[in-house]
């Protein structure tokens, strides 16, 4: 099983420690934070976009497509009703130095099979308890 530790720093700031990496998570100033890092929903969307990128990179390497300049843009919106959640995410993959041509459908299928996308589609069991 993988392991992550989230530690409170101060204000509305936390650190996420994964292996040997630390990410600072904060709220924007208008949300009472100091804007020292992305918010949890931003990291969630970032994780999806970068996961798509890793899978598309693998596809490019396996098929000889040039991944240089690849960019994944994600637009997302929150639901205005309860419960508070991310309601919609759209991802756009740009490969300025490659033309997937007839492999476009296969490339999109690979992108949709990334771990984070599959996790969202199949809603993991999540338990929250007080230690």
C-alpha positions as CSV (number, residue, x, y, z in Angstrom):
1,X,0.0,0.0,0.0
2,X,1.2,3.5,-0.8
3,X,1.5,6.2,1.9
4,X,1.1,9.9,2.0
5,X,1.2,12.2,5.0
6,X,-0.6,15.5,5.1
7,X,0.6,17.9,7.9
8,X,-0.8,21.1,9.1
9,X,1.7,24.0,8.9
10,X,-0.2,27.2,9.9
11,X,-2.9,29.5,8.6
12,X,-4.7,27.4,6.0
13,X,-1.4,25.8,4.8
14,X,-0.6,22.0,4.7
15,X,2.3,20.0,3.4
16,X,1.8,16.7,1.5
17,X,4.7,14.3,1.8
18,X,5.1,11.5,-0.8
19,X,8.3,9.5,-0.7
20,X,11.0,12.2,-0.7
21,X,8.8,15.0,-2.1
22,X,6.9,17.7,-0.3
23,X,4.1,19.8,-1.8
24,X,2.7,22.9,-0.1
25,X,-1.1,23.2,-0.2
26,X,-2.8,26.5,0.6
27,X,-5.9,28.6,0.0
28,X,-5.9,31.8,-2.0
29,X,-5.8,35.0,-0.1
30,X,-9.6,35.6,-0.7
31,X,-10.1,32.2,1.0
32,X,-8.1,33.1,4.1
33,X,-4.8,31.6,3.0
34,X,-1.6,33.0,1.8
35,X,-1.6,31.5,-1.7
36,X,1.7,29.7,-1.1
37,X,0.6,26.6,-3.1
38,X,-2.3,25.1,-5.0
39,X,-5.6,24.2,-3.4
40,X,-6.7,20.6,-2.9
41,X,-9.1,20.7,-5.9
42,X,-6.4,22.2,-8.0
43,X,-4.0,19.4,-7.1
44,X,-6.8,16.9,-7.9
45,X,-7.2,18.3,-11.4
46,X,-3.4,18.6,-11.8
47,X,-3.1,14.9,-10.9
48,X,-5.6,14.0,-13.6
49,X,-3.9,16.2,-16.2
50,X,-0.4,14.9,-15.4
51,X,-1.6,11.3,-15.4
52,X,-3.2,11.8,-18.8
53,X,0.2,13.2,-19.9
54,X,2.2,10.2,-18.6
55,X,-0.1,7.8,-20.5
56,X,-0.1,9.9,-23.7
57,X,3.8,10.1,-23.5
58,X,3.9,6.3,-23.3
59,X,1.7,6.1,-26.4
60,X,3.9,8.5,-28.2
61,X,7.0,6.6,-27.3
62,X,5.5,3.3,-28.4
63,X,4.1,4.6,-31.7
64,X,7.0,6.9,-32.7
65,X,5.0,10.1,-32.3
66,X,6.9,13.2,-31.1
67,X,5.7,14.3,-27.7
68,X,7.8,17.5,-27.5
69,X,5.7,20.5,-26.7
70,X,2.8,18.3,-25.4
71,X,0.3,20.3,-23.3
72,X,-2.8,19.1,-21.5
73,X,-5.2,21.9,-20.6
74,X,-8.0,21.2,-18.1
75,X,-11.0,23.3,-17.5
76,X,-13.1,22.5,-14.5
77,X,-16.1,23.8,-12.6
78,X,-17.6,23.3,-9.1
79,X,-21.2,22.4,-8.6
80,X,-23.4,25.2,-7.4
81,X,-25.6,22.8,-5.4
82,X,-24.8,20.6,-2.5
83,X,-22.8,18.6,-1.9
84,X,-19.8,20.8,-2.8
85,X,-17.8,18.9,-5.5
86,X,-16.1,19.3,-8.9
87,X,-18.9,18.8,-11.3
88,X,-17.2,18.9,-14.7
89,X,-13.7,18.5,-16.0
90,X,-12.7,18.8,-19.7
91,X,-9.2,17.9,-20.8
92,X,-7.6,18.9,-24.1
93,X,-4.4,17.3,-25.3
94,X,-2.2,19.2,-27.7
95,X,0.6,17.5,-29.6
96,X,2.0,20.3,-31.8
97,X,4.8,18.1,-33.2
98,X,2.8,15.0,-33.9
99,X,-0.1,14.1,-36.0
100,X,-1.8,10.9,-34.6
101,X,-3.9,10.6,-37.8
102,X,-5.7,7.2,-37.8
103,X,-4.3,6.6,-34.3
104,X,-6.3,9.4,-32.7
105,X,-9.0,7.1,-31.3
106,X,-6.3,4.8,-29.8
107,X,-4.5,7.8,-28.3
108,X,-7.7,9.1,-26.7
109,X,-8.5,5.6,-25.3
110,X,-5.0,5.4,-23.7
111,X,-5.5,8.9,-22.2
112,X,-8.8,7.8,-20.8
113,X,-7.2,4.7,-19.3
114,X,-4.9,6.7,-17.0
115,X,-5.0,5.6,-13.3
116,X,-6.6,8.8,-12.1
117,X,-9.3,8.8,-14.7
118,X,-10.1,5.2,-14.1
119,X,-10.2,5.9,-10.3
120,X,-12.7,8.7,-10.8
121,X,-14.9,6.5,-13.0
122,X,-14.9,3.6,-10.6
123,X,-15.1,5.6,-7.3
124,X,-12.7,4.1,-4.8
125,X,-13.8,3.0,-1.3
126,X,-12.8,5.8,1.0
127,X,-12.9,5.5,4.8
128,X,-12.2,8.4,7.1
129,X,-11.6,7.9,10.8
130,X,-10.2,9.7,13.8
131,X,-6.9,8.3,15.0
